[in-house]
Amino acid sequence: MKVIVLVSGGMDSVTALYEAAATHDVIAGLSFDYGSKHNDREIPYAAHHCDHLGIKHEIVKLGFIDELFASDLLKSGGEIPEGHYEAENMKQTVVPFRNGIMLAVAAGFAESIGAEGIVIAAHSGDHAIYPDCRETFMASLAAAIRAGTYVGIEVLRPFIAVRKEDIAAIGVKYGVDFGMTWSCYKGGRLHCGKCGTCVERREAFALAGLDDPTEYEEES
């Protein structure tokens, strides 16, 4: 199947990119610059991996999200909370309907370049905090995209039932260099080691029994 992959530059989407490259015909990787605090750290890694695999990389600017939406993940928002990634305070990092907007853009782009599918790396560990990562949402939007495109574009969600440690193991299978991925929501020079995504990243490598290649400001 000819597919495009939503690739942010994080562990999950980069792994999805490599798996898709091994199992489908990936005709583009698509990143979104929507004004998050870590966009500038993530997107270069997305570009790196697309280049490594010989895949065209496109960046879509969605500046209106930072201007109009309320979320501490955005540059216009408050401080990034610290603690476990499934804690209640992590809801401050939800960007309202982000995946809905990105998948809608991806559907139009996919049909325009002759793709038949869109790969998104939402996984089960996201379900507690992010409503637009849950399968109830994904299945509904996938049905709408299928119905709303002439070719019936499919939304492929290979990780929807697995956790991040499983994704780490899958990535190793495909030769992903996780040192060339970014997770930290704060977007500093190094991973902070304390925000929810840093905690989740550490935990994933530990549970998968893998060495963590990440340099953290705050060591555990």
FIGU-137320 format. One record per residue (C-alpha): residue number from 1; x, y, z. Coordinates in Angstrom, 3 decimals. Layout:
N
+------+----------+----------+----------+
: mifi :        u :        v :        w :
+------+----------+----------+----------+
:  NUM :        X :        Y :        Z :
...
+------+----------+----------+----------+
# end
This chain:
220
+------+----------+----------+----------+
: mifi :        u :        v :        w :
+------+----------+----------+----------+
:    1 :    0.000 :    0.000 :    0.000 :
:    2 :    1.211 :    3.532 :   -0.760 :
:    3 :    1.182 :    5.430 :    2.529 :
:    4 :    2.252 :    8.637 :    4.202 :
:    5 :    3.486 :    8.604 :    7.801 :
:    6 :    2.864 :   11.277 :   10.416 :
:    7 :    6.344 :   11.651 :   11.862 :
:    8 :    7.027 :   14.111 :   14.649 :
:    9 :   10.582 :   13.005 :   15.415 :
:   10 :    9.645 :   11.183 :   18.622 :
:   11 :   10.219 :    7.522 :   19.470 :
:   12 :    6.775 :    6.321 :   18.437 :
:   13 :    6.434 :    8.047 :   15.084 :
:   14 :   10.004 :    7.292 :   14.028 :
:   15 :    9.442 :    3.610 :   14.811 :
:   16 :    6.193 :    3.743 :   12.826 :
:   17 :    8.130 :    5.278 :    9.928 :
:   18 :   10.680 :    2.435 :    9.904 :
:   19 :    8.037 :   -0.264 :   10.231 :
:   20 :    5.985 :    1.315 :    7.439 :
:   21 :    9.089 :    1.525 :    5.239 :
:   22 :    9.561 :   -2.222 :    5.716 :
:   23 :    5.934 :   -3.185 :    5.101 :
:   24 :    4.489 :   -0.531 :    2.767 :
:   25 :    5.521 :    1.917 :    0.058 :
:   26 :    6.075 :    5.136 :    2.027 :
:   27 :    5.816 :    8.074 :   -0.349 :
:   28 :    6.125 :   10.865 :    2.236 :
:   29 :    6.705 :   11.674 :    5.872 :
:   30 :    4.592 :   14.532 :    7.232 :
:   31 :    5.521 :   16.731 :   10.212 :
:   32 :    3.516 :   19.553 :   11.763 :
:   33 :    4.976 :   22.772 :   13.149 :
:   34 :    2.127 :   23.912 :   15.357 :
:   35 :    3.984 :   25.970 :   17.946 :
:   36 :    4.752 :   23.372 :   20.586 :
:   37 :    7.678 :   24.046 :   22.894 :
:   38 :    9.513 :   21.034 :   21.493 :
:   39 :    8.719 :   21.326 :   17.758 :
:   40 :   12.146 :   22.818 :   17.058 :
:   41 :   13.859 :   19.844 :   18.742 :
:   42 :   11.631 :   17.138 :   17.236 :
:   43 :   11.256 :   18.076 :   13.591 :
:   44 :   14.977 :   17.905 :   12.671 :
:   45 :   14.956 :   14.275 :   13.817 :
:   46 :   11.913 :   13.581 :   11.646 :
:   47 :   13.784 :   15.074 :    8.692 :
:   48 :   16.888 :   13.041 :    9.548 :
:   49 :   15.090 :    9.702 :    9.527 :
:   50 :   13.149 :   10.471 :    6.357 :
:   51 :   16.414 :   11.386 :    4.670 :
:   52 :   18.079 :    8.211 :    5.990 :
:   53 :   15.288 :    6.099 :    4.481 :
:   54 :   15.134 :    8.092 :    1.239 :
:   55 :   11.606 :    9.333 :    1.946 :
:   56 :   10.298 :   12.767 :    0.979 :
:   57 :    9.699 :   14.915 :    4.073 :
:   58 :    7.120 :   17.692 :    4.268 :
:   59 :    6.489 :   20.168 :    7.096 :
:   60 :    3.046 :   21.737 :    7.510 :
:   61 :    2.894 :   24.977 :    9.488 :
:   62 :   -0.174 :   25.271 :   11.738 :
:   63 :    0.614 :   28.498 :   13.539 :
:   64 :   -3.031 :   29.142 :   14.346 :
:   65 :   -2.891 :   26.379 :   16.970 :
:   66 :   -0.338 :   28.266 :   19.060 :
:   67 :   -2.253 :   31.507 :   18.531 :
:   68 :   -5.773 :   30.291 :   19.311 :
:   69 :   -5.603 :   27.097 :   21.390 :
:   70 :   -5.053 :   26.710 :   25.137 :
:   71 :   -2.373 :   24.198 :   26.165 :
:   72 :    0.799 :   24.306 :   28.223 :
:   73 :    2.480 :   22.267 :   25.475 :
:   74 :    2.366 :   25.359 :   23.260 :
:   75 :    4.827 :   28.242 :   23.306 :
:   76 :    1.906 :   30.502 :   24.216 :
:   77 :    1.043 :   28.314 :   27.231 :
:   78 :    2.339 :   27.946 :   30.760 :
:   79 :    5.040 :   25.753 :   32.278 :
:   80 :    5.274 :   22.093 :   31.295 :
:   81 :    4.156 :   19.984 :   34.296 :
:   82 :    6.444 :   17.377 :   35.809 :
:   83 :    5.670 :   13.893 :   37.072 :
:   84 :    4.310 :   10.617 :   35.739 :
:   85 :    2.922 :   10.752 :   32.202 :
:   86 :   -0.447 :    9.306 :   33.264 :
:   87 :   -0.896 :   11.779 :   36.166 :
:   88 :   -3.854 :   14.164 :   36.185 :
:   89 :   -1.674 :   17.263 :   35.743 :
:   90 :   -0.499 :   15.984 :   32.351 :
:   91 :   -3.880 :   17.038 :   30.958 :
:   92 :   -2.348 :   20.531 :   30.858 :
:   93 :   -0.338 :   19.341 :   27.843 :
:   94 :   -3.361 :   18.288 :   25.783 :
:   95 :   -3.658 :   20.324 :   22.576 :
:   96 :   -7.411 :   20.261 :   21.825 :
:   97 :   -8.286 :   18.024 :   18.859 :
:   98 :   -4.683 :   18.030 :   17.612 :
:   99 :   -4.846 :   14.584 :   16.015 :
:  100 :   -8.178 :   15.398 :   14.379 :
:  101 :   -6.693 :   18.469 :   12.726 :
:  102 :   -3.502 :   16.721 :   11.671 :
:  103 :   -5.291 :   13.691 :   10.266 :
:  104 :   -7.667 :   15.933 :    8.300 :
:  105 :   -4.697 :   17.725 :    6.722 :
:  106 :   -2.964 :   14.393 :    6.133 :
:  107 :   -6.040 :   12.987 :    4.381 :
:  108 :   -6.091 :   15.849 :    1.880 :
:  109 :   -2.349 :   15.587 :    1.315 :
:  110 :   -2.474 :   11.797 :    0.963 :
:  111 :   -5.196 :   11.896 :   -1.671 :
:  112 :   -3.379 :   14.675 :   -3.520 :
:  113 :   -0.184 :   12.646 :   -3.919 :
:  114 :   -1.776 :    9.278 :   -4.628 :
:  115 :   -1.421 :    7.628 :   -1.221 :
:  116 :   -3.918 :    5.033 :   -0.044 :
:  117 :   -3.160 :    5.117 :    3.670 :
:  118 :   -2.012 :    7.301 :    6.561 :
:  119 :    0.109 :    5.846 :    9.372 :
:  120 :   -0.216 :    7.390 :   12.838 :
:  121 :    1.695 :    6.145 :   15.882 :
:  122 :   -0.868 :    6.694 :   18.668 :
:  123 :   -0.432 :    3.965 :   21.296 :
:  124 :   -2.265 :    2.608 :   24.314 :
:  125 :   -0.108 :    4.523 :   26.799 :
:  126 :   -1.585 :    7.756 :   25.416 :
:  127 :   -5.163 :    6.742 :   26.195 :
:  128 :   -5.272 :    7.899 :   29.806 :
:  129 :   -4.633 :   11.573 :   29.013 :
:  130 :   -5.225 :   12.219 :   25.317 :
:  131 :   -8.806 :   11.632 :   24.095 :
:  132 :   -7.828 :   12.011 :   20.438 :
:  133 :   -5.407 :    9.067 :   20.759 :
:  134 :   -8.086 :    6.587 :   21.857 :
:  135 :   -9.398 :    3.932 :   19.510 :
:  136 :  -12.984 :    5.155 :   19.802 :
:  137 :  -11.870 :    8.455 :   18.311 :
:  138 :   -9.434 :    6.938 :   15.834 :
:  139 :  -11.975 :    4.456 :   14.497 :
:  140 :  -14.590 :    7.177 :   14.030 :
:  141 :  -12.228 :    9.554 :   12.270 :
:  142 :  -10.828 :    6.730 :   10.152 :
:  143 :  -14.362 :    5.950 :    8.982 :
:  144 :  -14.938 :    9.625 :    8.141 :
:  145 :  -11.680 :    9.857 :    6.163 :
:  146 :  -12.481 :    6.652 :    4.314 :
:  147 :  -15.942 :    7.966 :    3.432 :
:  148 :  -14.701 :   11.444 :    2.569 :
:  149 :  -12.007 :   10.484 :    0.057 :
:  150 :  -12.483 :    9.093 :   -3.443 :
:  151 :   -9.957 :    6.323 :   -2.937 :
:  152 :  -11.175 :    5.464 :    0.561 :
:  153 :   -7.961 :    6.360 :    2.378 :
:  154 :   -7.247 :    4.107 :    5.351 :
:  155 :   -5.932 :    5.363 :    8.694 :
:  156 :   -3.419 :    2.760 :    9.843 :
:  157 :   -2.702 :    2.743 :   13.569 :
:  158 :   -0.233 :   -0.099 :   14.147 :
:  159 :    0.509 :    0.740 :   17.790 :
:  160 :   -2.984 :    1.533 :   19.064 :
:  161 :   -3.082 :   -1.593 :   21.282 :
:  162 :    0.552 :   -1.620 :   22.461 :
:  163 :    2.553 :    0.350 :   25.005 :
:  164 :    5.697 :    2.420 :   24.587 :
:  165 :    8.028 :   -0.315 :   25.806 :
:  166 :    6.677 :   -2.524 :   23.018 :
:  167 :    7.357 :    0.264 :   20.525 :
:  168 :   10.936 :    0.520 :   21.801 :
:  169 :   11.405 :   -3.210 :   21.173 :
:  170 :    9.883 :   -2.916 :   17.687 :
:  171 :   12.175 :   -0.007 :   16.902 :
:  172 :   15.261 :   -2.026 :   17.799 :
:  173 :   14.041 :   -4.760 :   15.438 :
:  174 :   14.030 :   -2.235 :   12.578 :
:  175 :   17.339 :   -0.649 :   13.524 :
:  176 :   15.994 :    2.674 :   14.846 :
:  177 :   18.642 :    4.874 :   16.460 :
:  178 :   16.642 :    6.164 :   19.421 :
:  179 :   19.462 :    8.558 :   20.258 :
:  180 :   18.243 :   10.470 :   17.216 :
:  181 :   14.698 :   10.975 :   18.537 :
:  182 :   13.188 :   13.572 :   20.854 :
:  183 :   10.565 :   13.240 :   23.606 :
:  184 :   10.958 :   16.068 :   26.144 :
:  185 :    8.054 :   18.523 :   26.067 :
:  186 :   10.208 :   21.338 :   27.472 :
:  187 :   12.324 :   21.464 :   24.317 :
:  188 :   15.602 :   22.430 :   25.956 :
:  189 :   19.139 :   21.529 :   24.930 :
:  190 :   18.829 :   18.146 :   26.669 :
:  191 :   15.892 :   16.018 :   27.784 :
:  192 :   14.879 :   17.413 :   31.180 :
:  193 :   14.325 :   13.963 :   32.730 :
:  194 :   11.348 :   15.142 :   34.819 :
:  195 :    8.409 :   15.934 :   32.525 :
:  196 :    5.821 :   13.290 :   31.675 :
:  197 :    7.319 :   12.391 :   28.310 :
:  198 :   10.817 :   12.039 :   29.763 :
:  199 :    9.454 :    9.784 :   32.522 :
:  200 :    7.619 :    7.723 :   29.904 :
:  201 :   10.756 :    7.491 :   27.731 :
:  202 :   12.928 :    6.266 :   30.625 :
:  203 :   10.275 :    3.772 :   31.664 :
:  204 :    9.889 :    2.394 :   28.134 :
:  205 :   13.576 :    1.540 :   27.782 :
:  206 :   13.696 :    0.048 :   31.291 :
:  207 :   10.618 :   -2.146 :   30.767 :
:  208 :   11.892 :   -3.255 :   27.362 :
:  209 :   15.257 :   -4.186 :   28.885 :
:  210 :   17.099 :   -1.802 :   26.570 :
:  211 :   19.888 :    0.682 :   27.177 :
:  212 :   18.586 :    4.243 :   27.180 :
:  213 :   20.745 :    6.355 :   24.833 :
:  214 :   19.268 :    9.617 :   26.112 :
:  215 :   21.260 :   12.261 :   27.949 :
:  216 :   19.064 :   13.807 :   30.647 :
:  217 :   19.578 :   17.006 :   32.618 :
:  218 :   18.081 :   15.256 :   35.653 :
:  219 :   19.381 :   11.720 :   36.106 :
:  220 :   17.175 :    9.227 :   37.945 :
+------+----------+----------+----------+
# end
